[in-house]
């Protein structure tokens, strides 16, 4: 069997460098415009093909990735007019790489099974810099056979590929990861605010904490996180993921009081 043909939808700050890496590794990639035209042109210049619609992307591929912003956009590209679903055929693999409600992934996988299409969820962690460097982490949920099929493709984009179990488990792991990240960002922001009020230099504080028990991914990358969160767009995505966690937990009767509080908090100290 030859190399899989890839269909890619979602060329944002993370999706674009992910798709570009696939092209650089020799994959035949077909994409289409979604929100913006510029990244489609970048993909064409890299050697990717352009299709007119998500349906046409699916028709030109063996494996289709959906890497759009959120649940509404995912539903649109999958099931909207000229959506991916209309172009899928038996034997294809659909990879949901956006951060989504696990129950939604289960529902999509059920629909896929009815028509012979395999579905896995494979959300990512690592940000735009990880996508550009090919060092992303993938959280994968689905049948193990489908995971093994996807693995060579995922390895062109990430260093850490974790298989978690059935469909939806990748999203559960990703949501859990983002809850920990967001809580850490909020706590670090408040701690920096306290320290600066006392006259401590932020960079000195961060270097001190980085080699102490308060050290973390957030502490080590605080300046980069400030830049990323400063636009406001990433903050919205983080709040979106917190809301997904609350909805998932609520559907199962779980109480998450800290998460509920985090969903209402702003970012003190972010400007510092």
C-alpha positions as CSV (number, residue, x, y, z in Angstrom):
1,X,0.0,0.0,0.0
2,X,1.3,3.4,-0.9
3,X,1.5,6.5,1.2
4,X,-1.9,7.8,2.4
5,X,-3.3,10.8,0.7
6,X,-4.2,13.5,3.2
7,X,-7.2,15.8,3.3
8,X,-6.7,18.8,5.6
9,X,-9.3,21.3,6.8
10,X,-8.3,24.0,9.3
11,X,-5.3,26.2,8.6
12,X,-5.0,28.3,11.8
13,X,-1.9,29.1,13.8
14,X,-1.5,25.5,14.7
15,X,-3.2,23.7,11.8
16,X,-1.2,25.5,9.0
17,X,2.3,24.4,10.2
18,X,1.0,20.9,10.9
19,X,-0.3,20.6,7.4
20,X,2.9,22.1,6.0
21,X,5.0,19.5,7.8
22,X,2.9,16.8,6.1
23,X,3.8,18.3,2.7
24,X,7.5,18.5,3.6
25,X,7.4,14.8,4.5
26,X,6.2,13.9,1.1
27,X,2.4,13.5,1.7
28,X,0.0,14.5,-1.0
29,X,-2.2,17.0,0.8
30,X,-5.4,18.5,-0.4
31,X,-7.0,21.4,1.5
32,X,-9.6,24.1,1.1
33,X,-10.4,27.5,2.3
34,X,-12.4,27.9,5.5
35,X,-12.1,31.2,7.4
36,X,-9.1,32.9,5.6
37,X,-7.6,32.8,2.1
38,X,-4.0,33.5,2.9
39,X,-3.1,30.2,4.5
40,X,-4.5,28.3,1.5
41,X,-2.2,30.2,-0.7
42,X,0.7,29.3,1.6
43,X,-0.2,25.6,1.3
44,X,-0.4,25.9,-2.5
45,X,3.0,27.4,-2.6
46,X,4.3,24.5,-0.4
47,X,3.0,22.0,-2.9
48,X,-0.5,21.2,-1.6
49,X,-3.6,20.9,-3.8
50,X,-6.6,23.0,-3.3
51,X,-10.2,21.8,-3.5
52,X,-13.3,23.9,-3.6
53,X,-15.2,22.4,-0.7
54,X,-14.7,20.1,2.3
55,X,-16.6,17.5,0.4
56,X,-14.1,17.7,-2.4
57,X,-11.2,17.4,0.1
58,X,-12.7,14.2,1.4
59,X,-13.1,12.9,-2.1
60,X,-9.4,13.4,-2.8
61,X,-8.1,11.8,0.4
62,X,-7.6,8.5,2.2
63,X,-7.3,10.2,5.6
64,X,-9.1,13.4,6.4
65,X,-8.0,15.8,9.3
66,X,-10.4,18.3,10.8
67,X,-8.4,20.9,12.7
68,X,-10.8,23.9,12.9
69,X,-11.4,26.1,15.9
70,X,-14.3,24.6,17.9
71,X,-17.5,22.5,18.0
72,X,-19.6,24.8,15.8
73,X,-17.0,25.0,13.1
74,X,-16.4,21.2,13.2
75,X,-20.1,20.6,12.8
76,X,-20.1,23.0,9.9
77,X,-17.2,21.4,8.0
78,X,-18.4,17.9,8.7
79,X,-22.1,18.1,8.2
80,X,-22.8,21.5,6.5
81,X,-23.6,22.0,2.9
82,X,-20.8,20.4,0.8
83,X,-19.4,19.1,4.1
84,X,-16.8,16.4,4.6
85,X,-19.5,13.8,5.3
86,X,-20.9,14.0,1.8
87,X,-17.5,13.1,0.4
88,X,-16.5,10.3,2.7
89,X,-16.5,6.7,1.5
90,X,-15.9,3.3,3.1
91,X,-12.3,2.6,4.1
92,X,-11.4,6.2,4.9
93,X,-10.2,7.5,8.2
94,X,-11.4,10.7,9.7
95,X,-9.2,12.4,12.4
96,X,-10.7,14.9,14.7
97,X,-7.8,17.1,15.9
98,X,-9.8,20.0,17.3
99,X,-10.5,20.1,21.0
100,X,-14.1,18.9,21.2
101,X,-16.7,17.4,23.5
102,X,-15.8,13.7,23.8
103,X,-19.5,12.8,23.5
104,X,-19.5,14.5,20.1
105,X,-16.6,12.4,18.9
106,X,-18.5,9.3,20.0
107,X,-21.5,10.3,18.0
108,X,-19.4,11.0,14.9
109,X,-17.7,7.7,15.3
110,X,-21.1,5.9,15.5
111,X,-22.3,7.6,12.3
112,X,-19.0,6.7,10.6
113,X,-19.3,3.1,11.5
114,X,-22.6,2.9,9.8
115,X,-21.0,3.8,6.5
116,X,-17.7,2.1,6.9
117,X,-15.6,5.2,7.9
118,X,-13.2,5.0,10.8
119,X,-13.1,7.9,13.2
120,X,-10.5,8.8,15.8
121,X,-10.0,11.8,18.0
122,X,-6.4,13.2,18.1
123,X,-6.3,16.7,19.7
124,X,-2.9,18.3,20.2
125,X,-0.9,20.2,22.7
126,X,2.2,22.3,22.2
127,X,1.0,25.5,20.6
128,X,2.1,27.1,17.3
129,X,5.8,26.7,18.2
130,X,5.3,23.0,18.7
131,X,3.5,22.7,15.4
132,X,6.3,24.5,13.6
133,X,9.0,22.4,15.2
134,X,7.1,19.1,14.8
135,X,7.2,18.5,18.6
136,X,3.4,18.4,19.3
137,X,1.8,15.9,21.7
138,X,-1.1,14.0,20.4
139,X,-3.9,12.5,22.6
140,X,-5.5,9.7,20.6
141,X,-8.7,7.9,21.1
142,X,-10.2,5.2,18.8
143,X,-9.9,1.6,17.8
144,X,-6.3,0.5,18.1
145,X,-6.1,-0.5,14.5
146,X,-7.1,2.9,13.4
147,X,-4.6,4.5,15.8
148,X,-1.8,2.4,14.2
149,X,-2.9,3.5,10.8
150,X,-2.7,7.2,11.8
151,X,0.5,6.9,13.8
152,X,3.0,7.4,10.9
153,X,1.2,10.5,9.9
154,X,1.0,11.9,13.4
155,X,4.7,11.2,13.9
156,X,5.6,13.7,11.1
157,X,3.9,16.4,13.3
158,X,4.6,15.3,16.9
159,X,7.2,13.8,19.2
160,X,4.8,12.4,21.8
161,X,1.9,10.2,20.5
162,X,-0.3,8.8,23.3
163,X,-2.9,6.2,22.7
164,X,-5.5,6.5,25.4
165,X,-8.2,4.0,24.5
166,X,-11.6,4.2,22.8
167,X,-13.1,7.1,20.8
168,X,-13.3,10.2,23.0
169,X,-10.6,9.3,25.4
170,X,-8.1,11.5,23.5
171,X,-10.4,14.5,24.0
172,X,-10.8,13.7,27.7
173,X,-7.1,13.7,28.2
174,X,-6.7,17.0,26.2
175,X,-9.4,18.7,28.2
176,X,-7.8,17.5,31.5
177,X,-4.5,18.8,30.3
178,X,-6.0,22.2,29.5
179,X,-7.7,22.4,32.8
180,X,-4.4,21.9,34.6
181,X,-2.7,24.4,32.2
182,X,-5.4,27.1,32.8
183,X,-5.4,26.7,36.6
184,X,-1.6,27.0,36.5
185,X,-1.7,30.2,34.4
186,X,-4.3,31.8,36.7
187,X,-2.3,30.9,39.8
188,X,1.0,32.1,38.3
189,X,-0.6,35.4,37.2
190,X,-1.8,36.0,40.8
191,X,1.6,35.0,42.2
192,X,3.4,37.4,39.9
193,X,1.0,40.2,40.9
194,X,1.7,39.6,44.6
195,X,5.5,39.6,43.9
196,X,5.5,42.7,41.8
197,X,3.4,44.6,44.4
198,X,6.2,43.9,46.8
199,X,8.8,45.2,44.4
200,X,10.2,41.9,43.1
201,X,11.4,41.8,39.5
202,X,9.3,39.4,37.5
203,X,12.1,37.7,35.7
204,X,14.1,37.1,38.9
205,X,11.0,35.6,40.5
206,X,10.4,33.3,37.6
207,X,14.0,32.1,37.6
208,X,13.8,31.4,41.3
209,X,10.5,29.6,41.1
210,X,11.6,27.5,38.0
211,X,14.1,25.6,40.2
212,X,11.8,25.4,43.2
213,X,8.7,23.5,44.0
214,X,6.5,26.0,42.2
215,X,8.2,25.4,38.9
216,X,6.2,24.3,35.9
217,X,5.7,24.5,32.2
218,X,3.9,27.8,32.7
219,X,6.7,29.3,34.8
220,X,9.3,28.3,32.3
221,X,7.4,29.8,29.4
222,X,5.7,32.8,31.0
223,X,6.9,35.5,28.6
224,X,5.9,33.4,25.5
225,X,2.5,32.6,27.1
226,X,2.0,36.3,27.7
227,X,2.6,37.0,24.1
228,X,0.3,34.2,22.9
229,X,-2.5,35.1,25.4
230,X,-2.1,38.8,24.8
231,X,-4.1,38.8,21.6
232,X,-7.1,37.5,23.4
233,X,-7.9,34.8,20.9
234,X,-6.0,32.1,22.8
235,X,-7.8,33.1,26.0
236,X,-11.1,32.6,24.4
237,X,-10.0,29.1,23.3
238,X,-8.9,28.3,26.9
239,X,-12.3,29.4,28.2
240,X,-13.9,27.3,25.6
241,X,-12.0,24.2,26.7
242,X,-12.9,24.9,30.4
243,X,-16.6,25.0,29.3
244,X,-16.2,21.7,27.5
245,X,-14.9,20.2,30.7
246,X,-17.8,21.5,32.7
247,X,-20.3,20.3,30.2
248,X,-18.7,16.8,30.1
249,X,-18.6,16.6,33.9
250,X,-22.1,17.9,34.3
251,X,-23.4,15.2,31.9
252,X,-21.9,12.6,34.3
253,X,-22.9,14.2,37.5
254,X,-19.4,15.3,38.5
255,X,-18.9,18.5,40.5
256,X,-15.8,20.5,39.5
257,X,-15.9,23.6,41.8
258,X,-12.3,24.8,41.0
259,X,-13.1,24.5,37.3
260,X,-16.3,26.5,37.8
261,X,-14.3,29.2,39.5
262,X,-11.6,29.2,36.8
263,X,-14.3,29.6,34.1
264,X,-15.2,33.0,35.7
265,X,-11.7,34.3,36.4
266,X,-9.7,36.8,34.4
267,X,-5.9,36.9,34.2
268,X,-4.4,39.1,37.0
269,X,-0.8,39.8,36.4
270,X,-0.9,38.9,32.7
271,X,0.1,42.4,31.7
272,X,3.2,42.1,33.9
